Amino acid sequence: MKIRRIITGEIYHVYTKSIAEYEIFNNNFEYSRMREVIEYYKIERPFVRFSRFKERNMQIEQLEADVKGLIQIICYCIMPTHIHLVLKQLKDKGISVFMSNALNSYSRYFNIKHNRKGPLWEGRFKEVLVQTDEQLLHLTRYIHLNPATAYIVNNPEDWRWSSYKEYLCDNKTGLCKYDDILDISASSYKKFVE
């Protein structure tokens, strides 16, 4: 099977799911671990291993000052059996390296914690090129609504493990950086999603 080339500077919907829809996020600690892994591996060749990073209680900003980013995270949602990400590739092979590092890191952690062996994810991740601003806006809404449409929560704001709350806050701190890509106010975005 031929693997499509992911183009630097372009935006992609990247997603992957667990083998046989196995629940791989079972509690807040596991969700939090995956979010931290996503944040950590967005940078190229961190000077400290993730386990040391966690032990030292370091902040990602301490690493970002000295290294380049592989990807820009625009939107995300971590679900019990799968992950949705909207990513902009900043370096050649950035998305592939990021996904490999993040998924392998979480797999090692999960397998040790649950005393299991073998793969956790159903093959290679999937990616879809985002071609228009309208497609991007609708994609973020789809991703942010995922927990509500799956009947996990009634309101997407109640799901801690997505970037939706970042989009509803005018203060642009958080895992995602989208202000240079999406020009929409927090109140307008909330109306659009709801």
C-alpha positions in Angstrom: 0.0 0.0 0.0 1.4 3.4 -1.0 1.6 5.9 1.8 0.6 9.5 0.8 3.2 12.2 1.3 2.2 14.7 4.0 3.1 18.2 2.9 4.9 20.6 5.1 2.9 23.8 5.7 -0.4 22.0 5.2 -3.1 21.2 7.7 -4.4 17.6 8.3 -7.1 15.8 10.2 -5.1 13.0 11.9 -6.9 10.2 13.7 -6.3 6.8 15.1 -8.2 4.2 17.1 -7.4 1.4 19.4 -7.4 -2.3 18.3 -10.9 -3.8 18.4 -12.3 -0.6 19.9 -10.5 -1.5 23.2 -10.9 1.3 25.8 -7.4 2.7 26.2 -8.3 5.7 28.3 -10.1 4.5 31.4 -9.6 7.3 33.9 -8.5 11.0 34.2 -4.9 10.0 34.8 -4.7 8.1 31.5 -6.4 10.9 29.6 -4.1 13.4 31.2 -1.1 11.2 30.3 -2.1 11.2 26.6 -2.6 15.0 26.6 0.9 15.4 28.1 2.4 13.1 25.6 0.8 15.0 22.7 2.2 18.3 24.1 5.7 16.9 24.8 6.2 15.2 21.4 5.1 18.2 19.3 8.7 19.5 19.5 11.7 18.0 17.7 14.2 16.0 19.7 13.6 17.2 23.2 16.8 17.3 25.2 15.3 15.2 28.0 13.3 12.0 27.9 9.6 12.1 28.7 10.0 10.1 31.9 12.6 12.6 33.1 10.5 15.5 32.0 7.7 14.2 34.2 9.9 13.4 37.2 11.4 16.9 37.1 7.9 18.4 36.8 9.2 20.6 34.0 7.0 22.8 31.8 6.9 22.4 28.0 7.9 26.0 27.6 11.3 25.1 29.1 11.9 22.7 26.2 10.3 24.8 23.4 12.7 27.7 23.9 15.6 25.7 22.5 14.0 23.4 19.9 11.8 23.6 16.8 8.3 22.3 16.6 7.4 19.3 14.4 3.8 20.3 14.3 1.3 22.9 15.3 -1.7 21.6 17.2 -4.9 23.3 16.0 -7.5 21.1 17.6 -7.8 17.8 19.5 -10.1 15.4 21.2 -9.2 12.3 23.2 -12.0 9.8 23.3 -12.1 6.4 25.2 -11.1 4.4 22.1 -9.6 7.0 19.7 -8.0 10.3 19.1 -8.7 13.2 16.7 -6.1 15.9 16.0 -5.9 18.7 13.6 -2.3 19.4 12.9 -0.2 21.7 10.7 3.1 20.1 9.7 6.0 22.4 10.4 8.9 20.2 9.3 9.2 17.4 6.7 7.9 14.2 8.2 6.8 16.1 11.3 3.4 14.6 11.6 4.7 11.0 11.1 7.5 11.5 13.7 5.1 13.1 16.1 2.5 10.4 15.8 5.0 7.6 16.0 6.6 9.1 19.2 3.3 9.9 20.9 1.5 6.7 20.1 4.5 4.5 21.0 5.1 6.4 24.2 1.5 6.0 25.3 1.5 2.3 24.3 4.6 1.6 26.4 3.0 3.3 29.4 -0.4 1.6 29.0 1.1 -1.9 28.5 3.3 -1.6 31.6 0.4 -0.2 33.7 -2.1 -2.8 32.6 0.4 -5.7 32.4 -0.2 -6.4 28.7 1.9 -6.9 25.6 1.4 -6.1 22.0 0.1 -3.2 19.9 -2.5 -0.8 21.2 -3.4 1.0 18.0 -5.1 -0.2 14.9 -2.3 0.2 12.3 -0.9 3.4 11.1 -2.7 6.6 11.8 -5.0 8.1 9.1 -4.7 11.6 7.7 -6.9 13.8 5.6 -5.7 17.0 4.0 -7.8 20.1 5.0 -8.2 22.1 1.8 -10.4 25.1 2.7 -11.0 27.3 5.7 -14.7 26.2 5.7 -13.6 22.6 5.9 -11.3 23.4 8.8 -14.0 25.2 10.7 -16.5 22.4 10.3 -13.8 19.8 11.2 -13.1 21.5 14.5 -16.8 21.6 15.3 -17.1 17.9 14.4 -14.1 17.0 16.7 -15.4 19.2 19.5 -18.9 17.7 19.3 -17.5 14.1 19.3 -18.0 13.4 23.0 -21.6 14.8 22.9 -22.5 12.8 19.7 -21.1 9.7 21.4 -23.4 10.4 24.4 -20.5 10.6 26.8 -21.5 14.1 27.9 -24.5 16.2 27.1 -22.6 19.4 26.4 -19.1 19.4 24.6 -18.0 22.0 27.3 -18.2 19.2 29.9 -15.5 17.1 28.2 -12.1 17.9 29.7 -10.1 16.0 27.1 -10.6 18.2 24.0 -9.6 21.7 23.0 -13.1 23.0 23.0 -12.6 25.1 26.2 -9.5 26.6 24.7 -11.7 27.8 21.8 -14.2 29.3 24.1 -11.6 31.3 26.0 -10.3 34.6 24.5 -7.0 34.0 26.4 -4.9 32.1 23.9 -3.0 29.9 26.2 -3.2 26.1 26.0 -2.1 23.2 23.9 -3.5 24.6 20.7 -2.4 27.4 18.5 -4.9 28.4 15.9 -5.2 32.2 16.0 -3.0 32.6 12.9 -5.3 30.1 11.1 -8.9 30.6 12.3 -10.3 34.1 12.6 -13.3 33.6 14.9 -14.2 35.0 18.3 -14.9 32.7 21.2 -18.6 33.7 21.3 -19.1 33.2 17.6 -17.4 29.8 17.7 -19.6 28.7 20.6 -22.7 29.7 18.6 -21.4 27.9 15.5 -20.7 24.7 17.5 -24.1 24.7 19.3 
